[in-house]
């Protein structure tokens, strides 16, 4: 399933995110490759790297030195993934802000020399094509930027990088609840300069009718990634005064049905432009009235998150929600209200979605 995006005027609202998400899978069953290894992206798009088994990186380089990290360039960090892992793969998003070529490679061992390279917006003619870049990589010496280091302990790691030359920023939160396989040497590389953080919020899933976490503190420029898990939820902007009704002109992810068997989860990203509170809820049936609300930068006093949640639970159900006998959702961009069984058949092939 692919990430959903929303274009909102920069001057009208505190949150803006535009463009499509381009998925790139790194390693895994595909071997020592980025798949696809060359993509075309527009300004505002996000290239989302998902890391499969073994231990790989996404490291920005240059056309002239394919297997050497670019000074100040983007670096995902090393992503050790066990062969037994089948879901919850670590990811690294890179928003694109201009059309310049973005050259990259895996800085693990000799992966680059084996052709594990990648590019965004490579020229199709001339000397600097992707094929020429890959030929340079396979003919180059061992990665000059790779340094062997100890395997990571089980931890949750946050890494931030940026590159002013392409205007791209990227952050990842990788949960490493295991020790790296000894056969996968873990190496380190100089990360880029500090950039805005990506905050991940899980929507629903095994935790129930909640956003996890339900409050975050974000700085201007930070990205909030909502990851939708099992059942069928939304991320919808509201106001403090009316928690369970859509804010006029506010953001809305639309409904995101996810089956219990799904291993890839859709995401919805927003970028925070200031520190003003941002209030939101799930507009599925009575989820808001059950306390499924969230806030970004809520005040510590006065209009607190606790007060917001209390008003949601003591007020009416979501304005756009239907009665419990119906399922709400978006089919081909249209909001629909169908009998529950019909909705389940259309959305997930008899899978229970809420």
NORSULMO-V839188 format. One line per field, one symbol per residue. psi: psi as a letter, one per 40 degrees, with the letter a starting at -180 (. if undefined). Layout:
psi=???
This chain:
psi=iiiiihhihdediehhhiiihhhhhhbaeeagihhiehihiiheihhhhhhaiahiihhhaiddgdfhhhheiiheihghhideheifiiihigiheieihhiiihehbfddeeegiiihfiieiadfiddddddddeeiiiheehhhiiiiihihhhhiiihddefiiiiihhhgfiiihdeghhiiihiaihiiihhhhhhbaeeagihhieiihiiheihhhhhhaiahiihhhaiddgdfihhheiiheiighhidehehhiihiihheaeiihiiihfhbfddeeegiiihfiidibgidddddddddeaiihdeiiieeihiahhfehhihiiddddddddefehhe.
